Amino acid sequence: MSAWTREAIEALGPVTDVPTVAAILGVNKDTVYAAIRRGEWTATRVLSLGRKIKIPTRDLIATLYGVEAPPVPTYQEIPAVPHQCQHPASPQVKAMQSQSQCGCRVDGAAAIYPLRGA
């Protein structure tokens, strides 16, 4: 491959091998192997699987393109926190009523207790 793009690197999968990393960086594979062997490779994590060495592509992308901040969810994307007391829709009980209106009680498993000695 003549030019590596971000999309091409992402298409490699979760991990890749050292010769591919060397081709992406434009260096000889022996240079990368030697740096890993000496413990001087700091560009990415190194996963040693027996005699095989794998490099996480996510680390490689972060090294080349920087870390992207996760997108901030909009108000519509934020899931609503469920109320403790939820009922199926019925004529007698509305779907979301406070506990004082429906008569439900919080059982002991849902209660929060302080830690001992704290």
MODELLER restraints for C-alpha pairs under 7 A, 6 or more apart:
rsr = mdl.restraints
at = mdl.atoms
rsr.add(forms.Gaussian(group=physical.xy_distance, feature=features.Distance(at['CA:4:A'], at['CA:24:A']), mean=6.06, stdev=0.5))
rsr.add(forms.Gaussian(group=physical.xy_distance, feature=features.Distance(at['CA:9:A'], at['CA:57:A']), mean=6.92, stdev=0.5))
rsr.add(forms.Gaussian(group=physical.xy_distance, feature=features.Distance(at['CA:10:A'], at['CA:57:A']), mean=6.79, stdev=0.5))
rsr.add(forms.Gaussian(group=physical.xy_distance, feature=features.Distance(at['CA:14:A'], at['CA:56:A']), mean=5.87, stdev=0.5))
rsr.add(forms.Gaussian(group=physical.xy_distance, feature=features.Distance(at['CA:14:A'], at['CA:57:A']), mean=5.61, stdev=0.5))
rsr.add(forms.Gaussian(group=physical.xy_distance, feature=features.Distance(at['CA:15:A'], at['CA:54:A']), mean=5.99, stdev=0.5))
rsr.add(forms.Gaussian(group=physical.xy_distance, feature=features.Distance(at['CA:15:A'], at['CA:55:A']), mean=5.34, stdev=0.5))
rsr.add(forms.Gaussian(group=physical.xy_distance, feature=features.Distance(at['CA:15:A'], at['CA:56:A']), mean=4.25, stdev=0.5))
rsr.add(forms.Gaussian(group=physical.xy_distance, feature=features.Distance(at['CA:15:A'], at['CA:57:A']), mean=5.14, stdev=0.5))
rsr.add(forms.Gaussian(group=physical.xy_distance, feature=features.Distance(at['CA:16:A'], at['CA:54:A']), mean=5.50, stdev=0.5))
rsr.add(forms.Gaussian(group=physical.xy_distance, feature=features.Distance(at['CA:16:A'], at['CA:55:A']), mean=5.29, stdev=0.5))
rsr.add(forms.Gaussian(group=physical.xy_distance, feature=features.Distance(at['CA:16:A'], at['CA:56:A']), mean=6.39, stdev=0.5))
rsr.add(forms.Gaussian(group=physical.xy_distance, feature=features.Distance(at['CA:16:A'], at['CA:57:A']), mean=6.36, stdev=0.5))
rsr.add(forms.Gaussian(group=physical.xy_distance, feature=features.Distance(at['CA:17:A'], at['CA:53:A']), mean=6.45, stdev=0.5))
rsr.add(forms.Gaussian(group=physical.xy_distance, feature=features.Distance(at['CA:17:A'], at['CA:54:A']), mean=4.87, stdev=0.5))
rsr.add(forms.Gaussian(group=physical.xy_distance, feature=features.Distance(at['CA:17:A'], at['CA:55:A']), mean=6.02, stdev=0.5))
rsr.add(forms.Gaussian(group=physical.xy_distance, feature=features.Distance(at['CA:18:A'], at['CA:29:A']), mean=6.45, stdev=0.5))
rsr.add(forms.Gaussian(group=physical.xy_distance, feature=features.Distance(at['CA:18:A'], at['CA:53:A']), mean=6.83, stdev=0.5))
rsr.add(forms.Gaussian(group=physical.xy_distance, feature=features.Distance(at['CA:18:A'], at['CA:54:A']), mean=6.63, stdev=0.5))
rsr.add(forms.Gaussian(group=physical.xy_distance, feature=features.Distance(at['CA:18:A'], at['CA:55:A']), mean=6.90, stdev=0.5))
rsr.add(forms.Gaussian(group=physical.xy_distance, feature=features.Distance(at['CA:19:A'], at['CA:29:A']), mean=5.13, stdev=0.5))
rsr.add(forms.Gaussian(group=physical.xy_distance, feature=features.Distance(at['CA:22:A'], at['CA:28:A']), mean=5.82, stdev=0.5))
rsr.add(forms.Gaussian(group=physical.xy_distance, feature=features.Distance(at['CA:22:A'], at['CA:29:A']), mean=5.05, stdev=0.5))
rsr.add(forms.Gaussian(group=physical.xy_distance, feature=features.Distance(at['CA:22:A'], at['CA:32:A']), mean=6.57, stdev=0.5))
rsr.add(forms.Gaussian(group=physical.xy_distance, feature=features.Distance(at['CA:35:A'], at['CA:41:A']), mean=5.10, stdev=0.5))
rsr.add(forms.Gaussian(group=physical.xy_distance, feature=features.Distance(at['CA:43:A'], at['CA:63:A']), mean=6.40, stdev=0.5))
rsr.add(forms.Gaussian(group=physical.xy_distance, feature=features.Distance(at['CA:44:A'], at['CA:55:A']), mean=6.96, stdev=0.5))
rsr.add(forms.Gaussian(group=physical.xy_distance, feature=features.Distance(at['CA:44:A'], at['CA:59:A']), mean=5.26, stdev=0.5))
rsr.add(forms.Gaussian(group=physical.xy_distance, feature=features.Distance(at['CA:44:A'], at['CA:60:A']), mean=6.10, stdev=0.5))
rsr.add(forms.Gaussian(group=physical.xy_distance, feature=features.Distance(at['CA:45:A'], at['CA:55:A']), mean=6.37, stdev=0.5))
rsr.add(forms.Gaussian(group=physical.xy_distance, feature=features.Distance(at['CA:45:A'], at['CA:56:A']), mean=6.77, stdev=0.5))
rsr.add(forms.Gaussian(group=physical.xy_distance, feature=features.Distance(at['CA:45:A'], at['CA:59:A']), mean=6.83, stdev=0.5))
rsr.add(forms.Gaussian(group=physical.xy_distance, feature=features.Distance(at['CA:46:A'], at['CA:53:A']), mean=6.77, stdev=0.5))
rsr.add(forms.Gaussian(group=physical.xy_distance, feature=features.Distance(at['CA:46:A'], at['CA:54:A']), mean=6.20, stdev=0.5))
rsr.add(forms.Gaussian(group=physical.xy_distance, feature=features.Distance(at['CA:46:A'], at['CA:55:A']), mean=5.34, stdev=0.5))
rsr.add(forms.Gaussian(group=physical.xy_distance, feature=features.Distance(at['CA:47:A'], at['CA:53:A']), mean=5.67, stdev=0.5))
rsr.add(forms.Gaussian(group=physical.xy_distance, feature=features.Distance(at['CA:47:A'], at['CA:54:A']), mean=5.04, stdev=0.5))
rsr.add(forms.Gaussian(group=physical.xy_distance, feature=features.Distance(at['CA:47:A'], at['CA:55:A']), mean=6.10, stdev=0.5))
rsr.add(forms.Gaussian(group=physical.xy_distance, feature=features.Distance(at['CA:48:A'], at['CA:54:A']), mean=6.43, stdev=0.5))
rsr.add(forms.Gaussian(group=physical.xy_distance, feature=features.Distance(at['CA:85:A'], at['CA:96:A']), mean=6.93, stdev=0.5))
rsr.add(forms.Gaussian(group=physical.xy_distance, feature=features.Distance(at['CA:85:A'], at['CA:97:A']), mean=6.98, stdev=0.5))
rsr.add(forms.Gaussian(group=physical.xy_distance, feature=features.Distance(at['CA:85:A'], at['CA:98:A']), mean=6.85, stdev=0.5))
rsr.add(forms.Gaussian(group=physical.xy_distance, feature=features.Distance(at['CA:85:A'], at['CA:99:A']), mean=6.39, stdev=0.5))
rsr.add(forms.Gaussian(group=physical.xy_distance, feature=features.Distance(at['CA:85:A'], at['CA:104:A']), mean=6.96, stdev=0.5))
rsr.add(forms.Gaussian(group=physical.xy_distance, feature=features.Distance(at['CA:86:A'], at['CA:95:A']), mean=6.01, stdev=0.5))
rsr.add(forms.Gaussian(group=physical.xy_distance, feature=features.Distance(at['CA:86:A'], at['CA:96:A']), mean=5.60, stdev=0.5))
rsr.add(forms.Gaussian(group=physical.xy_distance, feature=features.Distance(at['CA:87:A'], at['CA:95:A']), mean=5.01, stdev=0.5))
rsr.add(forms.Gaussian(group=physical.xy_distance, feature=features.Distance(at['CA:87:A'], at['CA:96:A']), mean=6.77, stdev=0.5))
rsr.add(forms.Gaussian(group=physical.xy_distance, feature=features.Distance(at['CA:88:A'], at['CA:95:A']), mean=5.84, stdev=0.5))
rsr.add(forms.Gaussian(group=physical.xy_distance, feature=features.Distance(at['CA:89:A'], at['CA:95:A']), mean=5.13, stdev=0.5))
rsr.add(forms.Gaussian(group=physical.xy_distance, feature=features.Distance(at['CA:99:A'], at['CA:105:A']), mean=6.82, stdev=0.5))
